[in-house]
Amino acid sequence: MELTFTHHQSAHCENGVASNLLKNSGLNISEPMVFGIGSGLFFVYLPFIKVNYAPAISYRTLPGQIFNKVANRLNLKIKRQKFSSVSNANKELDENLKNNIPTGLQVGVYNLSYFPDEYRFHFNAHNLVVYGKTETDYLVSDPVMETVTTLTHEELDKVRFAKGAFAPRGQMYYPIQVPKDVDLKSAIIKGIKNTCRDMLAPMPIVGVRGIKFVSKQIRKWPIKHGTKKANHYLAQMVRMQEEIGTGGGGFRFIYAAFLQEASVILGNEELKELSKEMTKIGDSWRDFAVEASRIYKNRSAKEDAYNTIADELLDIANREEIFFKKLKKAIS
């Protein structure tokens, strides 16, 4: 049983699944447009929550929020289901496949057999599409992969019912109503306003203020915790930024692409200029990740390395603050 479904590779799983499912339902919407309308760009630092023995940092909104906001702003309907039993989860998925409905799933990464070993860790907010089934396998479109792939029935059970933070509990989701005509203009403006509000939030651990706060913390880590622990904290920060999802630079590049598309739809030249600015900020996030990785791999020749990268991060925060204030003004 194989449904007609076109696989498009994307930079980030949730945007990619949303874009692919909507394209399949007749709404041609790009990954950057999903990300921008769904206000996926975010930053929060949660020192009181530990992930892999380091303070939690997130560069994105909560899992599921991007697609939910897209649905809300474009007047689509999505059905989401979670399950307490594996058999019920399988029954519902198989029923969908019989009814010719490719289905999005939230899964754990650790048991994805087609992922390289170095990318398999305990992270439960990955997204993929199942678009068919054979006697032994499910047919999988994972948007971060170049081509379609498969998981055995047992492997899919394992990833759908992975344990731990954000346990997916067999979650599946799919569009049930997609209008022929959507109001992209109003959805784009709502998406941008939401992101500006988040990134300029007056809370010390959220948005640009959160980035500034982390910059201060980085200076203290080696003194407060010693080099070994400080290096681990830094490594986890880069991992959250560049590997778990697309976080820092990657998300800025997707957002820049969104602003470029938005500038054409809204007929707003200023957004095109801001798109270029956001690309440069994305480059700086990548440079920060490279410098940070040199430190925790003990390859940095810089004497005051922790203060140097803290300065880099502070500069990024200051530039993003100016950027989001300009962006807010550009669409008001």
C-alpha positions as CSV (number, residue, x, y, z in Angstrom):
1,M,0.0,0.0,0.0
2,E,1.7,3.2,-1.2
3,L,0.0,6.6,-1.4
4,T,0.8,9.3,-4.0
5,F,3.1,11.6,-2.0
6,T,5.9,13.9,-3.2
7,H,8.9,14.1,-0.9
8,H,10.6,17.5,-0.6
9,Q,13.8,17.8,1.5
10,S,13.8,20.6,4.0
11,A,16.1,22.3,6.5
12,H,13.9,21.6,9.5
13,C,11.5,18.7,10.2
14,E,8.3,20.4,11.5
15,N,8.3,23.0,8.7
16,G,9.1,20.3,6.1
17,V,6.3,18.0,7.3
18,A,3.8,20.8,7.4
19,S,4.8,22.1,3.9
20,N,4.8,18.6,2.4
21,L,1.4,17.7,3.9
22,L,-0.2,21.0,2.7
23,K,1.3,20.6,-0.8
24,N,-0.1,17.1,-0.9
25,S,-3.5,18.7,0.0
26,G,-3.3,21.2,-2.9
27,L,-1.9,24.2,-1.0
28,N,1.5,25.1,-2.5
29,I,3.4,26.6,0.4
30,S,7.2,26.7,0.9
31,E,9.1,25.7,4.0
32,P,10.2,29.3,4.8
33,M,6.6,30.5,4.5
34,V,5.4,27.8,7.0
35,F,8.2,28.8,9.4
36,G,7.4,32.6,9.1
37,I,3.6,32.4,9.3
38,G,4.0,29.8,12.1
39,S,6.3,32.1,14.1
40,G,8.9,29.4,14.5
41,L,11.8,31.7,15.4
42,F,12.3,32.0,19.2
43,F,14.9,31.9,21.9
44,V,14.5,30.8,25.6
45,Y,17.1,30.0,28.2
46,L,16.0,27.7,31.1
47,P,18.8,27.3,33.5
48,F,16.5,25.6,36.0
49,I,15.8,22.7,33.5
50,K,18.7,20.4,32.6
51,V,19.0,18.7,29.2
52,N,21.9,16.2,29.0
53,Y,23.2,17.7,32.3
54,A,23.4,21.3,30.9
55,P,20.9,24.3,31.1
56,A,18.1,24.0,28.5
57,I,18.2,26.4,25.6
58,S,15.6,26.4,22.9
59,Y,15.9,28.3,19.6
60,R,12.3,27.5,18.5
61,T,8.7,27.4,19.8
62,L,7.2,24.3,21.4
63,P,6.8,21.2,19.1
64,G,3.5,21.4,17.1
65,Q,3.1,25.2,17.5
66,I,4.4,26.1,14.1
67,F,1.8,23.9,12.2
68,N,-1.0,24.9,14.7
69,K,-0.3,28.6,14.1
70,V,-0.2,28.1,10.3
71,A,-3.5,26.3,10.5
72,N,-5.0,29.1,12.6
73,R,-3.7,31.9,10.5
74,L,-4.7,30.3,7.1
75,N,-8.0,29.0,8.3
76,L,-7.0,25.3,7.8
77,K,-8.1,22.4,10.0
78,I,-5.7,19.9,11.4
79,K,-6.6,16.7,13.3
80,R,-4.1,15.7,16.1
81,Q,-4.4,12.4,18.1
82,K,-2.3,10.9,20.9
83,F,-2.7,7.3,22.2
84,S,-2.2,5.3,25.3
85,S,-1.8,2.0,23.5
86,V,0.5,1.0,20.6
87,S,-2.3,-1.1,19.0
88,N,-4.8,1.8,18.9
89,A,-2.0,4.1,17.4
90,N,-1.3,1.5,14.7
91,K,-5.0,0.9,14.0
92,E,-5.6,4.6,13.4
93,L,-2.5,5.1,11.3
94,D,-3.3,2.1,9.1
95,E,-6.9,3.3,8.8
96,N,-5.6,6.7,7.5
97,L,-3.3,4.9,5.0
98,K,-6.3,2.9,3.7
99,N,-8.2,6.2,3.3
100,N,-5.3,7.7,1.3
101,I,-4.2,10.1,4.0
102,P,-0.4,10.6,4.3
103,T,0.1,11.3,8.0
104,G,2.5,13.4,10.1
105,L,4.0,11.8,13.2
106,Q,6.0,13.1,16.1
107,V,8.7,10.7,17.0
108,G,11.9,10.1,19.1
109,V,15.2,10.3,17.2
110,Y,17.1,7.7,19.2
111,N,15.7,4.6,17.4
112,L,15.5,6.0,13.9
113,S,17.6,3.3,12.2
114,Y,18.2,5.4,9.0
115,F,19.9,8.3,11.0
116,P,23.7,8.2,11.3
117,D,24.8,7.1,14.8
118,E,26.1,10.5,15.8
119,Y,22.7,12.1,15.3
120,R,20.8,9.5,17.3
121,F,20.2,10.8,20.8
122,H,17.2,11.1,23.2
123,F,15.2,13.9,21.5
124,N,11.5,13.3,21.1
125,A,10.2,16.2,19.0
126,H,11.2,15.0,15.5
127,N,8.6,14.9,12.7
128,L,8.1,12.7,9.7
129,V,5.4,11.6,7.3
130,V,4.2,8.0,6.8
131,Y,2.7,7.5,3.3
132,G,2.5,3.7,2.9
133,K,3.0,0.2,4.3
134,T,4.3,-3.2,3.3
135,E,4.1,-6.5,5.1
136,T,7.3,-5.6,7.0
137,D,7.8,-1.8,6.7
138,Y,6.2,1.6,6.9
139,L,7.1,4.0,4.0
140,V,8.6,7.1,5.5
141,S,9.2,10.6,4.1
142,D,11.5,12.3,6.6
143,P,12.0,15.9,5.3
144,V,15.6,16.2,6.6
145,M,16.6,13.2,4.5
146,E,17.4,13.5,0.8
147,T,15.1,10.6,-0.3
148,V,12.3,8.6,1.2
149,T,13.1,5.7,3.5
150,T,11.5,3.0,5.6
151,L,11.1,1.8,9.2
152,T,10.1,-1.7,10.2
153,H,6.7,-2.0,12.0
154,E,8.6,-2.6,15.3
155,E,11.0,0.4,14.7
156,L,8.0,2.7,14.1
157,D,6.3,1.5,17.3
158,K,9.6,2.3,19.2
159,V,10.0,5.8,17.9
160,R,6.3,6.7,18.2
161,F,6.3,5.6,21.9
162,A,9.7,6.9,22.9
163,K,10.0,7.8,26.6
164,G,11.2,11.0,28.2
165,A,10.7,14.7,27.8
166,F,8.1,15.6,25.0
167,A,7.2,11.9,24.8
168,P,5.2,11.7,21.6
169,R,2.6,9.2,22.8
170,G,2.0,8.0,19.3
171,Q,1.0,11.4,18.2
172,M,-0.2,11.7,14.6
173,Y,-1.6,14.7,12.7
174,Y,-2.9,15.6,9.3
175,P,-4.9,18.3,7.5
176,I,-8.6,17.6,7.3
177,Q,-9.7,20.9,5.6
178,V,-7.6,23.0,3.3
179,P,-9.5,25.9,1.6
180,K,-8.9,26.6,-2.1
181,D,-8.0,30.3,-1.4
182,V,-6.0,31.5,1.6
183,D,-5.2,35.0,2.8
184,L,-1.4,34.9,2.8
185,K,-1.0,38.6,3.4
186,S,-2.8,38.8,6.7
187,A,-1.2,35.5,7.9
188,I,2.3,36.8,7.1
189,I,1.7,40.0,9.1
190,K,0.3,38.1,12.1
191,G,3.3,35.7,11.9
192,I,5.8,38.6,11.8
193,K,4.1,40.5,14.6
194,N,4.2,37.4,16.8
195,T,7.9,36.8,16.2
196,C,8.8,40.4,16.9
197,R,6.7,40.2,20.1
198,D,8.5,37.0,21.2
199,M,12.0,38.2,20.3
200,L,11.5,41.7,22.0
201,A,9.8,40.2,25.0
202,P,10.5,42.1,28.3
203,M,11.5,38.8,30.1
204,P,15.2,38.2,31.0
205,I,15.3,34.7,29.6
206,V,13.3,35.1,26.4
207,G,14.2,36.6,23.0
208,V,17.1,39.0,22.6
209,R,17.2,39.6,26.4
210,G,17.6,35.9,26.8
211,I,20.6,35.9,24.4
212,K,22.2,38.7,26.3
213,F,21.6,36.8,29.6
214,V,23.4,33.7,28.1
215,S,26.3,35.9,27.0
216,K,26.7,37.0,30.7
217,Q,26.4,33.4,31.9
218,I,29.1,32.1,29.5
219,R,31.6,34.5,31.1
220,K,30.9,33.0,34.5
221,W,30.8,29.3,33.5
222,P,34.6,28.5,33.6
223,I,35.0,30.4,37.0
224,K,31.8,29.0,38.6
225,H,31.9,25.4,37.2
226,G,35.5,24.7,36.1
227,T,36.7,24.2,32.5
228,K,35.3,20.6,32.1
229,K,31.7,21.5,33.0
230,A,31.9,24.9,31.2
231,N,33.0,23.1,28.0
232,H,30.1,20.6,28.4
233,Y,27.6,23.5,28.7
234,L,29.0,25.2,25.7
235,A,29.0,21.9,23.7
236,Q,25.3,21.4,24.6
237,M,24.5,24.9,23.6
238,V,26.0,24.4,20.1
239,R,24.3,21.0,19.8
240,M,20.9,22.6,20.5
241,Q,21.8,25.4,18.0
242,E,23.2,23.5,15.1
243,E,22.2,19.8,15.4
244,I,18.9,19.4,17.3
245,G,16.8,21.0,14.8
246,T,18.3,24.0,13.0
247,G,18.4,26.5,15.7
248,G,20.8,29.4,15.4
249,G,22.2,30.2,11.9
250,G,19.9,27.7,10.1
251,F,16.7,29.3,11.4
252,R,18.0,32.8,10.5
253,F,18.6,31.6,6.9
254,I,15.1,30.1,6.7
255,Y,13.6,33.3,8.2
256,A,15.5,35.4,5.7
257,A,14.1,33.3,2.9
258,F,10.6,33.9,4.4
259,L,11.1,37.7,4.4
260,Q,12.2,37.6,0.8
261,E,9.0,35.7,-0.2
262,A,6.9,38.0,2.1
263,S,8.4,41.1,0.4
264,V,7.0,40.0,-2.9
265,I,3.5,39.0,-1.6
266,L,3.2,42.2,0.5
267,G,4.9,44.4,-2.1
268,N,7.2,45.7,0.7
269,E,10.8,46.4,-0.5
270,E,12.0,47.0,3.1
271,L,11.4,43.3,3.9
272,K,13.9,42.4,1.1
273,E,16.6,44.5,2.7
274,L,15.8,43.0,6.2
275,S,16.1,39.6,4.6
276,K,19.7,40.4,3.6
277,E,20.4,41.7,7.1
278,M,19.0,38.5,8.7
279,T,21.3,36.4,6.4
280,K,24.3,38.2,7.8
281,I,23.1,37.6,11.4
282,G,22.8,33.9,10.5
283,D,26.4,33.9,9.3
284,S,27.4,35.4,12.7
285,W,25.5,32.6,14.6
286,R,27.4,30.0,12.5
287,D,30.7,31.8,13.3
288,F,29.8,31.7,17.0
289,A,29.2,28.0,16.8
290,V,32.6,27.4,15.1
291,E,34.5,29.4,17.7
292,A,32.6,27.8,20.6
293,S,33.3,24.3,19.2
294,R,37.1,25.1,19.1
295,I,36.9,25.9,22.8
296,Y,35.2,22.8,23.9
297,K,37.4,20.7,21.7
298,N,40.4,22.4,23.3
299,R,41.5,23.8,19.9
300,S,41.1,27.5,20.6
301,A,44.3,29.5,20.6
302,K,42.6,32.5,22.1
303,E,43.7,33.3,25.7
304,D,40.4,34.8,26.9
305,A,38.3,32.5,24.8
306,Y,35.1,32.4,26.9
307,N,34.9,36.2,27.1
308,T,35.6,36.5,23.4
309,I,32.7,34.3,22.4
310,A,30.5,36.0,25.0
311,D,31.3,39.2,23.2
312,E,30.3,37.7,19.9
313,L,27.0,36.5,21.3
314,L,26.3,39.9,22.9
315,D,26.9,41.5,19.5
316,I,24.4,39.1,17.9
317,A,21.8,40.0,20.5
318,N,22.3,43.7,20.0
319,R,22.0,43.3,16.2
320,E,18.9,41.2,16.6
321,E,17.3,43.7,18.9
322,I,17.8,46.5,16.2
323,F,16.6,44.1,13.5
324,F,13.3,43.1,15.2
325,K,12.5,46.7,16.0
326,K,13.0,47.6,12.3
327,L,11.0,44.6,11.3
328,K,8.1,45.5,13.6
329,K,8.1,49.0,12.1
330,A,8.3,47.7,8.5
331,I,4.9,46.0,8.8
332,S,3.0,48.3,11.2
